[in-house]
Amino acid sequence: MKKDLPSVYANPINKEIKNNSSVYYGKNEEIRGMSKENIMEKINHIFASIHHVYKSNVLIYTKSGQIKTTIVGKSGNYLLTLNGDKINILDITDIERI
């Protein structure tokens, strides 16, 4: 009792296949190191440090340059300085305590 199986239709492929031509993976540590989470971790680490009682002297690298200032607090998306200035956290690329 052998039945003939139906034939399977396969669509012919008449073009060159380039599945992964637009995919790129790179190991650029500099871009990964400048994530906003990393900046927030650094800011929280400065404020949680035993050396930060009221103020901390920091060097802030922003998109437009460097700022050497004394920070006293954080409010929303801004760092508050001793001079009364507000620095947007989204503009900060790196921060270090001096």
C-alpha positions in Angstrom: 0.0 0.0 0.0 2.3 2.6 -1.2 0.9 6.0 -1.9 2.7 8.6 -4.0 3.6 11.6 -2.0 2.9 15.0 -3.5 5.8 16.9 -4.9 7.1 19.8 -2.9 7.3 23.1 -4.6 10.5 25.0 -3.9 10.8 28.6 -5.2 14.0 29.0 -7.2 16.4 31.6 -5.9 17.8 33.6 -8.8 19.7 36.3 -7.0 22.8 36.6 -4.8 22.0 36.4 -1.1 23.6 39.0 1.2 22.0 38.4 4.6 24.8 39.8 6.8 26.2 42.5 4.6 24.6 45.3 6.6 25.5 43.8 10.1 28.5 45.2 11.9 29.9 44.3 15.3 32.8 46.2 16.8 34.6 46.3 20.1 35.0 50.0 20.6 35.6 50.3 24.4 35.6 54.1 24.3 31.9 54.3 23.2 30.9 51.7 25.7 32.7 53.5 28.5 30.8 56.7 27.9 27.4 55.4 28.5 25.1 57.5 30.6 24.7 54.7 33.2 28.4 54.8 33.7 28.3 58.6 34.3 25.5 58.2 36.8 27.4 55.5 38.6 30.4 57.8 38.8 28.3 60.7 40.1 26.6 58.4 42.7 30.0 57.1 43.7 31.4 60.6 44.3 28.4 61.5 46.5 28.5 58.2 48.4 32.2 58.6 49.1 33.5 59.1 52.6 35.4 62.1 51.3 32.2 63.9 50.3 30.8 65.6 53.3 29.3 68.8 51.8 31.2 69.4 48.6 33.6 67.6 46.2 36.1 69.1 43.8 35.7 67.5 40.4 36.9 67.8 36.8 33.9 67.5 34.5 34.4 66.7 30.8 31.4 67.9 28.7 30.7 68.0 25.0 31.9 71.6 24.9 35.1 71.3 27.1 36.3 70.9 30.6 34.9 72.4 33.8 36.9 72.4 37.1 34.4 73.1 39.8 33.0 72.1 43.2 29.8 70.1 43.2 27.4 70.2 46.2 24.4 68.2 45.1 22.2 66.8 42.4 18.7 67.9 41.4 16.9 66.0 38.6 19.2 66.0 35.6 21.5 68.7 36.9 24.6 68.8 39.1 24.6 71.8 41.4 27.9 73.7 42.0 29.1 75.8 44.9 28.9 78.9 42.6 25.1 78.3 42.0 25.6 77.0 38.5 23.7 74.0 37.1 25.4 71.5 34.8 23.3 69.2 32.7 24.1 65.5 33.4 23.2 64.6 29.8 26.0 66.9 28.5 28.7 65.2 30.7 31.0 62.7 28.9 33.2 62.0 31.9 33.7 63.1 35.5 36.5 62.5 38.0 37.2 63.6 41.5 40.3 65.7 42.1 
